[in-house]
Amino acid sequence: MVTVENKFKDLPETGAYVGFGKIQVQRINESFETWLVEQLFADKVLPSRFETLIVSGMSEHQEYDDKVQWDLRFSEQVDHEGLGNALLHEKRYDNEKVFNSQPRIFSTADYFQITVRNGEKGWVKTGKFPINVRSEPNHDAIMKAIGIDSIVDERKIPPIGIYTDTRRDAVAGFDAALQWQKFRAMATGSLEVMKRQFNAEIEERKKLFQDGSVDRHDIMQHARSRSENVLPFFIQLLPHPGITDSPTSLQPNYLPGALEATLALELEHAIYHQHGLGQDSDVRPISYVQGRPIIIRPNRNGYDAIMRFGAYQFNYITEDKEQVLAAVETELKKYFDVKLSPSFDIDVTLEMSDAHKIDQAIKEGNDNTKLHKWARDFGDAIRYADAAIRSWNKTERPALEQRYESIISEARTTHFSGLSSKLE
């Protein structure tokens, strides 16, 4: 049963948008439930049916064009702030764009909004889904021109034609809502290893607090960093449950959560605490990380896995950046599949054969698998690289430059000292 609210109370024809929305919500809920019963995490998910539909928008506003908005609310809210924030910034759905037109979408852990508009006024009160073609400034061409010349006459850049079918855009938006339903369900159903580790850390911190090893501020900031650094990275690493034709698609024999949680939890020890926690001995050279969906490749016995992410360091200021970058990349490549950018950002790829064995070991409580060791080794490698770069910039290079200047000065004096004998 879907609860409906129509905020266009004074416009009776807008009931058409309510009826359309109810049909779409029923369609995607049924499709979602059919999909969910086939998933390995079906019994662990937070209920993710859309049970509330709010229809609103704008009609004949003095300043703005008409629009219709469908607000879809989940049956149960995510009660973990860190997970909610992580889902807020993840966009796991297709935003279909045809002939330059598309629905406007906004998603959170608890609701999904779809908005359609066509640049005109007067159509919402009719309850229809108009089709039109309008022209708008070609913003891409304008920005490209500005990149070449800071002074640009936008009137000389031809506008772009926008073909808008509001019904088609709306259906595309509801299709995206279905993909978001699936991803939200998978994310909430893949937290077993993450929760187990978080709970163990809480108990450990409580003991440290009781014996005076840490203070309350330390405990709070540790938990905050784990939440703000680990959960978004974990969410980014999860596969795509809403598509079937991509290397990153959710595979039928794969239960997500263990591999992704392990990498996110272990690598966090090398990520900078944004809130001041950490001693001088606790070196965290990575500014932040950006995960990419895991790739699961079925094999004869189970599956292999490929995990990818970007590790973003603080931008080092060094006169010989290209040479330092090449030297660091050469050394890291001896042990890791990495590529460094000029800003010292690192693209990392980890391939694991028979990853199903590692996955099972983690779920059984093993905290020293190959993945654990790899993540720790990678964190240490970045610490060593960070220390080497800082030492080169602060000590080694200045000392060499000083020695070089001294040698040049001495050689210059010697070279020109012979002049006096010639001038006598």
C-alpha positions, 0 to 999 in steps of 0.5 A: 500500500502506497500512501499518497499526498498531492500538494497541488490541491487547487489544481484538480487536473494534476491528479493525473501526475498522482495516478502516474506516480502510483503506477510507477511506484507499484511497478518498481516495488514489484520489480524490486521485490522479485529481484530481492528474493534472489539475493544472498543478502535478502534476509539482512536488508533494511526494508527498502520498499517505497511506501510514501509518494508526495507529488509537488512542483510549480505551476505558473510561478512569476519567475520560474517555469513549471515543474512536477516532482515525485518524492518517493519515501522508503518504508524505513529510515537508515538510523546510522548517521555515517551510513546515511551520509555515505549514501547521500554522496553515492549516485548508483543509478543511470540518469538517462539523457536523450536528446539533451533532456533528462530528469533531475534526480536527488537521492538520499538514504531515505528518499528519492526525488524525481523532477521534470521540467521543460522550460515553459509555463502553464502546462502543469495545471492541465495534467498533461506531459508535454513534448517540446523543443526549446533552445538554451545557451550551449554552456559546454561550448561557452566554458570551452571558449572561456578556457581559450579566451577569458573574454567571450561574447556568448551571443556569438555562440549558437544555442543548443536545441533541447528536445524534452518529452516530460513523460519519458523523462519521468519514466527514466527517473522512476527507473533510476529509483529502482536502481537506487532501491537495489543499491540501498538494499544491498548496502544495508544488507552487507554490513555484517563484517563492518558492524562486527569490527566497529563493535569490537573497536568500541569495546577495545576503546572502552577498556583503554578509557577505563585504564586511562590510556585514552581520553573521551575526546580520543574515543569520540574522534576515533569513532568519527574518523572511522565513520567518515573515512571508512563508510564512504569508501566501503560504499564506493567499493560495493558492486552495481546491483542495478545493472547486469552488463558491466564488469562491476555488476553484482554477481549471483554467487557473490555476497558483498561486504567482507572484502570491501569492509576489510580494505576500507577498515585497514586502509583507514589507518593511513588516512589523515584524521580531519579532526586533529586526532593522531600523534606524531608517531601515527603517520597518516599521509593519505588525504582521502581515498575514492573507491571504485566498484569491485569486479567479481570474476567467476572461476571454476571454484568460486571467483577472483576479485579486482579492487580499485581505488584512488589514494589522494595525498597532500600535494607536495611542493618540490622543484623536481616534481617530475623526477621525484614522481618517477622515482617514487612510482618506480619503487612502488611498482615493484610491489603494487599495481599503481600509477601516480599523477603529477599531483601525487595521487595514486591509482591502485589496482589489487587483483586477488585470485580465488578471492572467495577463500579470502572472503570466507576467511574474513566472515569466519573472523580471520583478521590476518588474511592476504587482503589484510596484509596487503592493505597494511603493507600498502599503508606502510609503503605510502608512509615510507614514500611520504617520509622519503619525499619530505626528507628529500625536500627538507634535508637531502636536496637542500644539503646537496644544493649547498654542497653543489654551491660550495663546489662551484664557489671553490672551483670559481675561485680557483679558476679565476685566481690565475688571473693575478699571475697574468696581470703582474 
